[in-house]
Amino acid sequence: MSEADLYVYYRVRDDDAAALLPRVAAMQAQLAAVHGVAGQLKRRPGSTDGVQTWMEVYPAAPAGFTDALLDAASGLAALLAGPRHTEVFVDLKSCA
């Protein structure tokens, strides 16, 4: 598999969101500078029981980027309300 879109979702306590945001932004800037993959950061509107759901999107990530992302995100765990989940999607034309 050469390029794939990565979708990473996780939960964040409302109380930790302000501290986490600049860390994720810095991580994504570093990944973009080193790997050329411009990440996007999104979240579901609102929160449930004081917890938000966040999503990082990395379109057209090259092979090996998943490992770089795992390493880069290792310092975020203390501010998360559970694990990060990564989903990989490829264009249908790549599956043929």
Phi and psi in radians as a Rosetta constraint file:
Dihedral C 1 N 2 CA 2 C 2 CIRCULARHARMONIC -1.602 0.35
Dihedral N 2 CA 2 C 2 N 3 CIRCULARHARMONIC -1.114 0.35
Dihedral C 2 N 3 CA 3 C 3 CIRCULARHARMONIC -2.071 0.35
Dihedral N 3 CA 3 C 3 N 4 CIRCULARHARMONIC 2.536 0.35
Dihedral C 3 N 4 CA 4 C 4 CIRCULARHARMONIC -2.607 0.35
Dihedral N 4 CA 4 C 4 N 5 CIRCULARHARMONIC 2.763 0.35
Dihedral C 4 N 5 CA 5 C 5 CIRCULARHARMONIC -1.665 0.35
Dihedral N 5 CA 5 C 5 N 6 CIRCULARHARMONIC 2.281 0.35
Dihedral C 5 N 6 CA 6 C 6 CIRCULARHARMONIC -1.858 0.35
Dihedral N 6 CA 6 C 6 N 7 CIRCULARHARMONIC 2.373 0.35
Dihedral C 6 N 7 CA 7 C 7 CIRCULARHARMONIC -2.153 0.35
Dihedral N 7 CA 7 C 7 N 8 CIRCULARHARMONIC 2.076 0.35
Dihedral C 7 N 8 CA 8 C 8 CIRCULARHARMONIC -2.073 0.35
Dihedral N 8 CA 8 C 8 N 9 CIRCULARHARMONIC 2.113 0.35
Dihedral C 8 N 9 CA 9 C 9 CIRCULARHARMONIC -2.163 0.35
Dihedral N 9 CA 9 C 9 N 10 CIRCULARHARMONIC 2.646 0.35
Dihedral C 9 N 10 CA 10 C 10 CIRCULARHARMONIC -2.858 0.35
Dihedral N 10 CA 10 C 10 N 11 CIRCULARHARMONIC 2.931 0.35
Dihedral C 10 N 11 CA 11 C 11 CIRCULARHARMONIC -1.879 0.35
Dihedral N 11 CA 11 C 11 N 12 CIRCULARHARMONIC 2.533 0.35
Dihedral C 11 N 12 CA 12 C 12 CIRCULARHARMONIC -2.346 0.35
Dihedral N 12 CA 12 C 12 N 13 CIRCULARHARMONIC 2.265 0.35
Dihedral C 12 N 13 CA 13 C 13 CIRCULARHARMONIC -1.157 0.35
Dihedral N 13 CA 13 C 13 N 14 CIRCULARHARMONIC 2.449 0.35
Dihedral C 13 N 14 CA 14 C 14 CIRCULARHARMONIC -0.880 0.35
Dihedral N 14 CA 14 C 14 N 15 CIRCULARHARMONIC -0.707 0.35
Dihedral C 14 N 15 CA 15 C 15 CIRCULARHARMONIC -1.161 0.35
Dihedral N 15 CA 15 C 15 N 16 CIRCULARHARMONIC -0.353 0.35
Dihedral C 15 N 16 CA 16 C 16 CIRCULARHARMONIC -1.783 0.35
Dihedral N 16 CA 16 C 16 N 17 CIRCULARHARMONIC -0.129 0.35
Dihedral C 16 N 17 CA 17 C 17 CIRCULARHARMONIC -1.066 0.35
Dihedral N 17 CA 17 C 17 N 18 CIRCULARHARMONIC -0.767 0.35
Dihedral C 17 N 18 CA 18 C 18 CIRCULARHARMONIC -1.133 0.35
Dihedral N 18 CA 18 C 18 N 19 CIRCULARHARMONIC -0.589 0.35
Dihedral C 18 N 19 CA 19 C 19 CIRCULARHARMONIC -1.347 0.35
Dihedral N 19 CA 19 C 19 N 20 CIRCULARHARMONIC -0.565 0.35
Dihedral C 19 N 20 CA 20 C 20 CIRCULARHARMONIC -1.331 0.35
Dihedral N 20 CA 20 C 20 N 21 CIRCULARHARMONIC -0.644 0.35
Dihedral C 20 N 21 CA 21 C 21 CIRCULARHARMONIC -0.918 0.35
Dihedral N 21 CA 21 C 21 N 22 CIRCULARHARMONIC -0.903 0.35
Dihedral C 21 N 22 CA 22 C 22 CIRCULARHARMONIC -1.167 0.35
Dihedral N 22 CA 22 C 22 N 23 CIRCULARHARMONIC -0.477 0.35
Dihedral C 22 N 23 CA 23 C 23 CIRCULARHARMONIC -1.214 0.35
Dihedral N 23 CA 23 C 23 N 24 CIRCULARHARMONIC -0.757 0.35
Dihedral C 23 N 24 CA 24 C 24 CIRCULARHARMONIC -1.165 0.35
Dihedral N 24 CA 24 C 24 N 25 CIRCULARHARMONIC -0.723 0.35
Dihedral C 24 N 25 CA 25 C 25 CIRCULARHARMONIC -1.066 0.35
Dihedral N 25 CA 25 C 25 N 26 CIRCULARHARMONIC -0.742 0.35
Dihedral C 25 N 26 CA 26 C 26 CIRCULARHARMONIC -1.150 0.35
Dihedral N 26 CA 26 C 26 N 27 CIRCULARHARMONIC -0.709 0.35
Dihedral C 26 N 27 CA 27 C 27 CIRCULARHARMONIC -1.075 0.35
Dihedral N 27 CA 27 C 27 N 28 CIRCULARHARMONIC -0.791 0.35
Dihedral C 27 N 28 CA 28 C 28 CIRCULARHARMONIC -1.156 0.35
Dihedral N 28 CA 28 C 28 N 29 CIRCULARHARMONIC -0.644 0.35
Dihedral C 28 N 29 CA 29 C 29 CIRCULARHARMONIC -1.118 0.35
Dihedral N 29 CA 29 C 29 N 30 CIRCULARHARMONIC -0.727 0.35
Dihedral C 29 N 30 CA 30 C 30 CIRCULARHARMONIC -1.138 0.35
Dihedral N 30 CA 30 C 30 N 31 CIRCULARHARMONIC -0.764 0.35
Dihedral C 30 N 31 CA 31 C 31 CIRCULARHARMONIC -1.101 0.35
Dihedral N 31 CA 31 C 31 N 32 CIRCULARHARMONIC -0.673 0.35
Dihedral C 31 N 32 CA 32 C 32 CIRCULARHARMONIC -1.138 0.35
Dihedral N 32 CA 32 C 32 N 33 CIRCULARHARMONIC -0.730 0.35
Dihedral C 32 N 33 CA 33 C 33 CIRCULARHARMONIC -1.151 0.35
Dihedral N 33 CA 33 C 33 N 34 CIRCULARHARMONIC -0.701 0.35
Dihedral C 33 N 34 CA 34 C 34 CIRCULARHARMONIC -1.488 0.35
Dihedral N 34 CA 34 C 34 N 35 CIRCULARHARMONIC -0.693 0.35
Dihedral C 34 N 35 CA 35 C 35 CIRCULARHARMONIC -1.958 0.35
Dihedral N 35 CA 35 C 35 N 36 CIRCULARHARMONIC -0.128 0.35
Dihedral C 35 N 36 CA 36 C 36 CIRCULARHARMONIC 1.258 0.35
Dihedral N 36 CA 36 C 36 N 37 CIRCULARHARMONIC 0.366 0.35
Dihedral C 36 N 37 CA 37 C 37 CIRCULARHARMONIC -1.916 0.35
Dihedral N 37 CA 37 C 37 N 38 CIRCULARHARMONIC 1.981 0.35
Dihedral C 37 N 38 CA 38 C 38 CIRCULARHARMONIC -1.479 0.35
Dihedral N 38 CA 38 C 38 N 39 CIRCULARHARMONIC 1.890 0.35
Dihedral C 38 N 39 CA 39 C 39 CIRCULARHARMONIC -1.397 0.35
Dihedral N 39 CA 39 C 39 N 40 CIRCULARHARMONIC 2.714 0.35
Dihedral C 39 N 40 CA 40 C 40 CIRCULARHARMONIC -2.071 0.35
Dihedral N 40 CA 40 C 40 N 41 CIRCULARHARMONIC 2.586 0.35
Dihedral C 40 N 41 CA 41 C 41 CIRCULARHARMONIC -2.151 0.35
Dihedral N 41 CA 41 C 41 N 42 CIRCULARHARMONIC 2.231 0.35
Dihedral C 41 N 42 CA 42 C 42 CIRCULARHARMONIC -2.347 0.35
Dihedral N 42 CA 42 C 42 N 43 CIRCULARHARMONIC 2.897 0.35
Dihedral C 42 N 43 CA 43 C 43 CIRCULARHARMONIC -2.598 0.35
Dihedral N 43 CA 43 C 43 N 44 CIRCULARHARMONIC 2.712 0.35
Dihedral C 43 N 44 CA 44 C 44 CIRCULARHARMONIC -1.216 0.35
Dihedral N 44 CA 44 C 44 N 45 CIRCULARHARMONIC 2.549 0.35
Dihedral C 44 N 45 CA 45 C 45 CIRCULARHARMONIC -1.144 0.35
Dihedral N 45 CA 45 C 45 N 46 CIRCULARHARMONIC 2.481 0.35
Dihedral C 45 N 46 CA 46 C 46 CIRCULARHARMONIC 1.264 0.35
Dihedral N 46 CA 46 C 46 N 47 CIRCULARHARMONIC -3.049 0.35
Dihedral C 46 N 47 CA 47 C 47 CIRCULARHARMONIC -2.502 0.35
Dihedral N 47 CA 47 C 47 N 48 CIRCULARHARMONIC 2.827 0.35
Dihedral C 47 N 48 CA 48 C 48 CIRCULARHARMONIC -2.145 0.35
Dihedral N 48 CA 48 C 48 N 49 CIRCULARHARMONIC 2.133 0.35
Dihedral C 48 N 49 CA 49 C 49 CIRCULARHARMONIC 0.940 0.35
Dihedral N 49 CA 49 C 49 N 50 CIRCULARHARMONIC 0.658 0.35
Dihedral C 49 N 50 CA 50 C 50 CIRCULARHARMONIC 1.352 0.35
Dihedral N 50 CA 50 C 50 N 51 CIRCULARHARMONIC 0.303 0.35
Dihedral C 50 N 51 CA 51 C 51 CIRCULARHARMONIC -2.251 0.35
Dihedral N 51 CA 51 C 51 N 52 CIRCULARHARMONIC 2.335 0.35
Dihedral C 51 N 52 CA 52 C 52 CIRCULARHARMONIC -1.794 0.35
Dihedral N 52 CA 52 C 52 N 53 CIRCULARHARMONIC 2.739 0.35
Dihedral C 52 N 53 CA 53 C 53 CIRCULARHARMONIC -1.946 0.35
Dihedral N 53 CA 53 C 53 N 54 CIRCULARHARMONIC 2.166 0.35
Dihedral C 53 N 54 CA 54 C 54 CIRCULARHARMONIC -1.920 0.35
Dihedral N 54 CA 54 C 54 N 55 CIRCULARHARMONIC 2.682 0.35
Dihedral C 54 N 55 CA 55 C 55 CIRCULARHARMONIC -2.391 0.35
Dihedral N 55 CA 55 C 55 N 56 CIRCULARHARMONIC 2.232 0.35
Dihedral C 55 N 56 CA 56 C 56 CIRCULARHARMONIC -1.795 0.35
Dihedral N 56 CA 56 C 56 N 57 CIRCULARHARMONIC 2.387 0.35
Dihedral C 56 N 57 CA 57 C 57 CIRCULARHARMONIC -2.145 0.35
Dihedral N 57 CA 57 C 57 N 58 CIRCULARHARMONIC 2.271 0.35
Dihedral C 57 N 58 CA 58 C 58 CIRCULARHARMONIC -2.201 0.35
Dihedral N 58 CA 58 C 58 N 59 CIRCULARHARMONIC 1.654 0.35
Dihedral C 58 N 59 CA 59 C 59 CIRCULARHARMONIC -1.341 0.35
Dihedral N 59 CA 59 C 59 N 60 CIRCULARHARMONIC 2.531 0.35
Dihedral C 59 N 60 CA 60 C 60 CIRCULARHARMONIC 0.908 0.35
Dihedral N 60 CA 60 C 60 N 61 CIRCULARHARMONIC 0.812 0.35
Dihedral C 60 N 61 CA 61 C 61 CIRCULARHARMONIC -1.311 0.35
Dihedral N 61 CA 61 C 61 N 62 CIRCULARHARMONIC 2.341 0.35
Dihedral C 61 N 62 CA 62 C 62 CIRCULARHARMONIC -1.315 0.35
Dihedral N 62 CA 62 C 62 N 63 CIRCULARHARMONIC 2.888 0.35
Dihedral C 62 N 63 CA 63 C 63 CIRCULARHARMONIC -0.966 0.35
Dihedral N 63 CA 63 C 63 N 64 CIRCULARHARMONIC 2.439 0.35
Dihedral C 63 N 64 CA 64 C 64 CIRCULARHARMONIC 1.572 0.35
Dihedral N 64 CA 64 C 64 N 65 CIRCULARHARMONIC -0.235 0.35
Dihedral C 64 N 65 CA 65 C 65 CIRCULARHARMONIC -1.166 0.35
Dihedral N 65 CA 65 C 65 N 66 CIRCULARHARMONIC -0.573 0.35
Dihedral C 65 N 66 CA 66 C 66 CIRCULARHARMONIC -1.020 0.35
Dihedral N 66 CA 66 C 66 N 67 CIRCULARHARMONIC -0.731 0.35
Dihedral C 66 N 67 CA 67 C 67 CIRCULARHARMONIC -1.151 0.35
Dihedral N 67 CA 67 C 67 N 68 CIRCULARHARMONIC -0.710 0.35
Dihedral C 67 N 68 CA 68 C 68 CIRCULARHARMONIC -1.105 0.35
Dihedral N 68 CA 68 C 68 N 69 CIRCULARHARMONIC -0.686 0.35
Dihedral C 68 N 69 CA 69 C 69 CIRCULARHARMONIC -1.148 0.35
Dihedral N 69 CA 69 C 69 N 70 CIRCULARHARMONIC -0.755 0.35
Dihedral C 69 N 70 CA 70 C 70 CIRCULARHARMONIC -1.015 0.35
Dihedral N 70 CA 70 C 70 N 71 CIRCULARHARMONIC -0.803 0.35
Dihedral C 70 N 71 CA 71 C 71 CIRCULARHARMONIC -1.092 0.35
Dihedral N 71 CA 71 C 71 N 72 CIRCULARHARMONIC -0.795 0.35
Dihedral C 71 N 72 CA 72 C 72 CIRCULARHARMONIC -1.121 0.35
Dihedral N 72 CA 72 C 72 N 73 CIRCULARHARMONIC -0.589 0.35
Dihedral C 72 N 73 CA 73 C 73 CIRCULARHARMONIC -1.531 0.35
Dihedral N 73 CA 73 C 73 N 74 CIRCULARHARMONIC -0.041 0.35
Dihedral C 73 N 74 CA 74 C 74 CIRCULARHARMONIC -1.055 0.35
Dihedral N 74 CA 74 C 74 N 75 CIRCULARHARMONIC -0.493 0.35
Dihedral C 74 N 75 CA 75 C 75 CIRCULARHARMONIC -1.482 0.35
Dihedral N 75 CA 75 C 75 N 76 CIRCULARHARMONIC 0.025 0.35
Dihedral C 75 N 76 CA 76 C 76 CIRCULARHARMONIC -1.591 0.35
Dihedral N 76 CA 76 C 76 N 77 CIRCULARHARMONIC -0.261 0.35
Dihedral C 76 N 77 CA 77 C 77 CIRCULARHARMONIC -0.954 0.35
Dihedral N 77 CA 77 C 77 N 78 CIRCULARHARMONIC -0.642 0.35
Dihedral C 77 N 78 CA 78 C 78 CIRCULARHARMONIC -1.114 0.35
Dihedral N 78 CA 78 C 78 N 79 CIRCULARHARMONIC -0.400 0.35
Dihedral C 78 N 79 CA 79 C 79 CIRCULARHARMONIC -1.736 0.35
Dihedral N 79 CA 79 C 79 N 80 CIRCULARHARMONIC 0.087 0.35
Dihedral C 79 N 80 CA 80 C 80 CIRCULARHARMONIC -1.774 0.35
Dihedral N 80 CA 80 C 80 N 81 CIRCULARHARMONIC 2.626 0.35
Dihedral C 80 N 81 CA 81 C 81 CIRCULARHARMONIC -1.743 0.35
Dihedral N 81 CA 81 C 81 N 82 CIRCULARHARMONIC 0.999 0.35
Dihedral C 81 N 82 CA 82 C 82 CIRCULARHARMONIC 2.228 0.35
Dihedral N 82 CA 82 C 82 N 83 CIRCULARHARMONIC -3.084 0.35
Dihedral C 82 N 83 CA 83 C 83 CIRCULARHARMONIC -1.366 0.35
Dihedral N 83 CA 83 C 83 N 84 CIRCULARHARMONIC 2.820 0.35
Dihedral C 83 N 84 CA 84 C 84 CIRCULARHARMONIC -1.489 0.35
Dihedral N 84 CA 84 C 84 N 85 CIRCULARHARMONIC 2.464 0.35
Dihedral C 84 N 85 CA 85 C 85 CIRCULARHARMONIC -2.086 0.35
Dihedral N 85 CA 85 C 85 N 86 CIRCULARHARMONIC 2.227 0.35
Dihedral C 85 N 86 CA 86 C 86 CIRCULARHARMONIC -1.946 0.35
Dihedral N 86 CA 86 C 86 N 87 CIRCULARHARMONIC 2.261 0.35
Dihedral C 86 N 87 CA 87 C 87 CIRCULARHARMONIC -2.042 0.35
Dihedral N 87 CA 87 C 87 N 88 CIRCULARHARMONIC 2.451 0.35
Dihedral C 87 N 88 CA 88 C 88 CIRCULARHARMONIC -2.034 0.35
Dihedral N 88 CA 88 C 88 N 89 CIRCULARHARMONIC 2.268 0.35
Dihedral C 88 N 89 CA 89 C 89 CIRCULARHARMONIC -2.234 0.35
Dihedral N 89 CA 89 C 89 N 90 CIRCULARHARMONIC 2.472 0.35
Dihedral C 89 N 90 CA 90 C 90 CIRCULARHARMONIC -2.110 0.35
Dihedral N 90 CA 90 C 90 N 91 CIRCULARHARMONIC 2.732 0.35
Dihedral C 90 N 91 CA 91 C 91 CIRCULARHARMONIC -1.085 0.35
Dihedral N 91 CA 91 C 91 N 92 CIRCULARHARMONIC 2.523 0.35
Dihedral C 91 N 92 CA 92 C 92 CIRCULARHARMONIC -1.007 0.35
Dihedral N 92 CA 92 C 92 N 93 CIRCULARHARMONIC -0.618 0.35
Dihedral C 92 N 93 CA 93 C 93 CIRCULARHARMONIC -1.125 0.35
Dihedral N 93 CA 93 C 93 N 94 CIRCULARHARMONIC -0.424 0.35
Dihedral C 93 N 94 CA 94 C 94 CIRCULARHARMONIC -1.338 0.35
Dihedral N 94 CA 94 C 94 N 95 CIRCULARHARMONIC -0.339 0.35
Dihedral C 94 N 95 CA 95 C 95 CIRCULARHARMONIC -1.546 0.35
Dihedral N 95 CA 95 C 95 N 96 CIRCULARHARMONIC -0.246 0.35
